[in-house]
Amino acid sequence: MQVTTQTQIVEPGGFSRLGGLVRSIVGLARSVVNALNFAAPIVDLLIRFWVAKVFWLSGLSKIQSVDSTLLLFQYEYHVPVLSPAVAAYSSMFSELTFSILLLLGLAGRFSAGVLFFVNFVAVISYPALMEAGLQEHYLWGLLLLVLIFHGPGKLSLDHFIAKWFGFGKAPQQA
């Protein structure tokens, strides 16, 4: 039995060139991650602003003509369990109140949760909702879920209050 070995000749510096390429790729990836981390609070604020604007404008349109809103809830929207008047006033209150709280990032997760529920009820209560409108409601719901699970971000009153009162810090080890 004969064993043959093959020797590969590596030119000097071959590994260092490969290592330099890997270091460059890692450095670039680190820069991209740092840029994304820097932009994340701004994106959180933009999401809150956009979704809050949608619900705020919806609430304003309802409160500008309460009689029309009551008629819509009586004959068009079929909200389960609630009477049309209670559903109409609850919708106006929720859209106007929680859109402002969401924009400020105050009780951000709770506000996003309330608006998610309002959005969900709107989808199931209005059978004539067209496909384009349905897609918008899906998008709003998805963005609200991001805020529910991720929180309102660093550019929020929740974050500043938590920082001010020292919430969220790790307990000191003895």
HUGI-V919670 format. One record per pair of residues at least 6 apart in sequence whose ideal C-beta (glycine too) atoms are under 7 Angstrom apart, sorted by the first residue. I is the first residue (numbers start at 0). J is the second residue. D is the distance in Angstrom with one decimal. If there is no record, write none. Layout:
((I J D) (I J D))
This chain:
((39 152 6.9) (40 152 4.8) (40 153 4.0) (40 154 4.6) (43 151 6.3) (43 152 2.8) (43 154 6.6) (44 152 6.3) (44 154 4.6) (46 142 5.3) (46 145 6.5) (46 146 6.5) (47 101 5.4) (47 102 5.7) (47 104 6.3) (47 146 6.6) (47 151 6.1) (48 102 6.1) (50 101 6.6) (50 114 7.0) (50 139 5.9) (50 142 5.2) (50 143 6.2) (51 98 4.2) (51 101 4.6) (51 102 4.0) (53 139 6.1) (54 94 4.5) (54 98 4.0) (54 114 5.5) (55 94 6.9) (55 95 6.7) (55 98 4.1) (57 94 5.2) (58 91 5.5) (58 94 3.2) (58 95 3.9) (58 98 6.6) (61 68 4.4) (61 90 6.4) (61 91 4.7) (62 91 5.2) (62 95 6.8) (68 87 5.1) (68 91 6.9) (69 83 6.7) (69 84 6.2) (69 87 5.2) (72 78 6.8) (72 83 4.0) (72 86 5.2) (72 87 4.1) (73 83 4.4) (75 125 6.7) (76 86 6.9) (76 124 4.7) (76 125 5.3) (77 124 5.3) (78 86 3.9) (78 120 6.1) (78 124 4.6) (81 89 6.9) (90 117 6.4) (93 113 5.7) (93 117 5.0) (94 117 6.4) (97 110 4.4) (97 113 4.6) (97 114 5.3) (98 114 6.9) (100 106 5.5) (100 110 4.2) (101 107 6.4) (101 110 4.2) (101 111 6.0) (101 114 6.4) (103 156 5.1) (104 151 3.7) (104 152 6.8) (104 154 6.9) (104 155 2.2) (104 156 5.0) (104 157 5.2) (104 158 6.8) (105 156 4.2) (105 157 6.3) (107 146 6.4) (107 150 6.1) (107 151 2.9) (107 155 5.5) (107 157 4.9) (108 146 6.9) (108 147 5.5) (108 150 5.9) (111 143 4.8) (111 146 3.9) (111 147 4.8) (112 147 5.5) (114 143 5.6) (115 140 6.0) (115 143 4.2) (115 144 6.7) (115 147 6.5) (118 136 5.8) (118 139 5.4) (118 140 5.2) (118 143 6.6) (119 140 6.9) (121 136 6.5) (122 128 6.6) (122 133 6.9) (122 136 5.0) (151 157 5.3) (152 158 6.8) (161 167 5.0))
